[in-house]
Amino acid sequence: MIHYSPSVWKTELLSGLTVALALVPEAVAFAFIAGVEPLVGLYAAFLVGLITAVGGGRPGMISGATGAMAVVMVALVAEHGVEYLFAAVVLCGLLQVAAGVLRLGKFIRMVPYPVMLGFVNGLAIVIFLAQLGQFQTPQGDWLPGEELQTMLWLVALTMGVIFLLPKLTSKFPAPLAGIGVASAVVIFAGVDTRTVGDLASISGSLPSFAIPQVPLNLETLQIILPYSVVLAGVGLIESLLTLTLIDELTETRGRNSRECVAQGAANITSGFFGAMGGCAMIGQSMINIKSGARTRISGTAAALFLLSFILFAAPWIEVIPVAALVGVMFVVVIATFEWSSLRIMHKIPRSDALIIVLVSAVTVATDLALAVVIGVIVSALNFAWASARHIYAEVAEDTAEKKVYVLHGQLFFASVSEFRDLFSPKDDPKDVVIDFKHSRVWDHSALEAIDGLSEKYRQNGTVLHLRHLSPDCRGLLYKAGNYMEADLDGDPHYRVVVDYKEHPPTTA
């Protein structure tokens, strides 16, 4: 860090201050969702933010208490109390560290681009909907007319400053300027509006170490394990998808496994220091990146600024109008939503358009992890269906004595029906060749299909030749073993993705 220029330090520190201010209402709100004290959420924002900023795999990414994890925690807290939550967060962290050590983060590559678009759009909608609560009373009604108008014009003022300042200068983070201008108007003009202090007091002391007060037995494990697994999955999915998004924005590459370990270490620490844990926050991360931050300084500074708010500056932070922070988050919504996805809906395949809409809708209706899982499953099924329809056999030779089929396409569970329909054992001559040079055998279902076809030809007295199968595929075929022809120079060298224990390996 000592090699960074003063201008980089200035950008990173100011960006960190902006992020810290935006973290306060979010952490308090998510603590309320989880059913815990506001300081439990603020401590999580500090601890998770600091540890992941220092040791995570993505400089510039911001982590803290999140709504995606808070909604999972609420049932555990309501039924068993906050101490069980802390124990569940510790176990969640251990699972995340294990995922990082085993390098499971690489599987985030399996998330297709339409799912990413749906994730981003859905999350933007979720962030927007979360801000609407600031325009309502505790009973769920909209604010009275004059109070609502005040909120709206303060939000508009903040957003206007954020949009206009970059056209004048890039030396000062626009979100911080927006918060400053709106706060100055409220303080010096005596505007009556809701402030951070109206949400909850953020004043407190340093978090202290304490082992969760739960019985260390199998019954406790049975209670917390389901919650810990879900928390670990939700946290890693949201963090790794946010990491991927920032990679695209900054044209750099983060380290997935390192981020998994850092997220796990942060949650373990949170559980032992009375915090609710957390994961990456796309809204605050976007604020940070859009403010020009690219290093670990901004995330570290944001966590330390937040701690200083709790320890020393609570009276000053509590006078900031909520409308200013809402305005910042509305700008984040506009920047996060992939507006280009609306323009390309009629140009991309219908299946991809459906996946974008589906993932966005499920993200809003349920949670991020479920939305991504559903999106990946639908994408995989769509790919399997499309691949299954593109298997065909070219007849290279067809005489009264001999027929040669050259197979093209992928042979796997979804295409075996099409594969069987390509051949007519009863009508073919007594000498048949099936060449797999331009095809690939993928799984157990494909092997069974080849074996079954070979048996039908055998029953019709046909001499069958199977060419250009990989060595491991030949070893796994049982009924077709006598029909295979090895060509050491022309056979493909891939491994079939099965564990074929039903039949003993045979050779031609």
PyMOL commands that set and color helices and strands:
alter all, ss='L'
color gray80, all
select helices_A, chain A and resi 6-34+38-55+67-80+82-101+104-110+113-135+145-168+174-189+196-199+218-250+256-272+282-290+296-317+322-336+340-343+350-365+368-388+416-421+444-459+471-476+481-483
alter helices_A, ss='H'
color red, helices_A
select strands_A, chain A and resi 63-64+279-280+392-398+403-411+431-441+463-467+484-485
alter strands_A, ss='S'
color yellow, strands_A
deselect
rebuild
show_as cartoon
